[in-house]
Amino acid sequence: MPKFRMGLGAQYEPPAVIFQAQSAAWVRRRFSALILILGILLPSPAAAQIFSPEVKKVSENFVCQCSCNHQLSGCGMLHCGSANPLRSEIDQKLQAGMTEEQIVDDFVAKYGGVILSAPTGEGFDLVAWTLPVVALLAGVMVLYRVVTVWTRRRPLPASTPADPEAIPEAYRNRLEKELKDFD
């Protein structure tokens, strides 16, 4: 496109040429940013591990050890250092022919009771199941007792004005003297 001269040697470029150059640069920057964002957000196929429904079912018995406090079957971290190896171990044990109960017993022996997603129904873990129910019932009983006491409470009798004769003579004389001195 020809450039126009406008006095003192200045060159003039039509606005359409400037706009085309700016819009092309804008499109390149936006496209590069889009590619970068997609590369970050979309996981690579190699990172994704697909587990069978049996592995998912067995892994519901366990808590992920990466401190996300999710069940092992629901840990959403992409490259979790705990969930992926544990799921792979469960898959290997299932392929070896172990049952769900055997895998649970093996994991408890290997990692301790903290790996379980729910407490067992024996020993001290039984308290974890019963204590919330007992506390709820105790709270309901206390609330019932407080409400019944409040509703049965009788109002205090209205106070009667003090009888002037009930005040001892010495106090009455002193009160009258102080009132006279006050004026």
Contacts in CASP RR format, 6 or more apart in sequence:
PFRMAT RR
TARGET T0000
AUTHOR 0000-0000-0000
METHOD contacts of the structure
MODEL  1
MPKFRMGLGAQYEPPAVIFQAQSAAWVRRRFSALILILGILLPSPAAAQI
FSPEVKKVSENFVCQCSCNHQLSGCGMLHCGSANPLRSEIDQKLQAGMTE
EQIVDDFVAKYGGVILSAPTGEGFDLVAWTLPVVALLAGVMVLYRVVTVW
TRRRPLPASTPADPEAIPEAYRNRLEKELKDFD
1 13 0 8 1.000
1 14 0 8 1.000
1 17 0 8 1.000
3 11 0 8 1.000
3 12 0 8 1.000
3 13 0 8 1.000
4 11 0 8 1.000
4 12 0 8 1.000
4 14 0 8 1.000
5 11 0 8 1.000
5 12 0 8 1.000
6 12 0 8 1.000
43 78 0 8 1.000
47 78 0 8 1.000
47 79 0 8 1.000
49 84 0 8 1.000
49 87 0 8 1.000
49 88 0 8 1.000
51 59 0 8 1.000
51 87 0 8 1.000
51 91 0 8 1.000
52 91 0 8 1.000
52 94 0 8 1.000
54 94 0 8 1.000
55 87 0 8 1.000
55 90 0 8 1.000
55 91 0 8 1.000
55 94 0 8 1.000
56 73 0 8 1.000
57 73 0 8 1.000
57 100 0 8 1.000
58 90 0 8 1.000
58 94 0 8 1.000
58 100 0 8 1.000
58 103 0 8 1.000
58 104 0 8 1.000
59 71 0 8 1.000
59 72 0 8 1.000
59 73 0 8 1.000
59 74 0 8 1.000
59 86 0 8 1.000
59 87 0 8 1.000
59 90 0 8 1.000
60 71 0 8 1.000
60 72 0 8 1.000
60 73 0 8 1.000
60 117 0 8 1.000
61 72 0 8 1.000
61 100 0 8 1.000
61 104 0 8 1.000
61 107 0 8 1.000
61 116 0 8 1.000
61 117 0 8 1.000
61 118 0 8 1.000
62 71 0 8 1.000
62 72 0 8 1.000
62 86 0 8 1.000
62 104 0 8 1.000
62 107 0 8 1.000
62 115 0 8 1.000
62 116 0 8 1.000
62 117 0 8 1.000
63 69 0 8 1.000
63 70 0 8 1.000
63 71 0 8 1.000
63 72 0 8 1.000
63 114 0 8 1.000
63 115 0 8 1.000
63 116 0 8 1.000
63 117 0 8 1.000
64 70 0 8 1.000
64 71 0 8 1.000
64 72 0 8 1.000
64 74 0 8 1.000
64 75 0 8 1.000
64 80 0 8 1.000
64 82 0 8 1.000
64 83 0 8 1.000
64 86 0 8 1.000
65 82 0 8 1.000
65 86 0 8 1.000
65 111 0 8 1.000
65 114 0 8 1.000
65 115 0 8 1.000
66 75 0 8 1.000
66 77 0 8 1.000
66 80 0 8 1.000
66 81 0 8 1.000
66 82 0 8 1.000
66 83 0 8 1.000
68 75 0 8 1.000
68 76 0 8 1.000
68 77 0 8 1.000
68 80 0 8 1.000
70 76 0 8 1.000
71 117 0 8 1.000
72 83 0 8 1.000
72 86 0 8 1.000
72 87 0 8 1.000
72 117 0 8 1.000
74 83 0 8 1.000
75 82 0 8 1.000
75 83 0 8 1.000
76 83 0 8 1.000
77 83 0 8 1.000
90 103 0 8 1.000
93 102 0 8 1.000
93 103 0 8 1.000
93 106 0 8 1.000
94 103 0 8 1.000
98 106 0 8 1.000
104 116 0 8 1.000
107 115 0 8 1.000
108 115 0 8 1.000
108 116 0 8 1.000
119 125 0 8 1.000
119 126 0 8 1.000
119 128 0 8 1.000
119 129 0 8 1.000
121 129 0 8 1.000
164 172 0 8 1.000
END
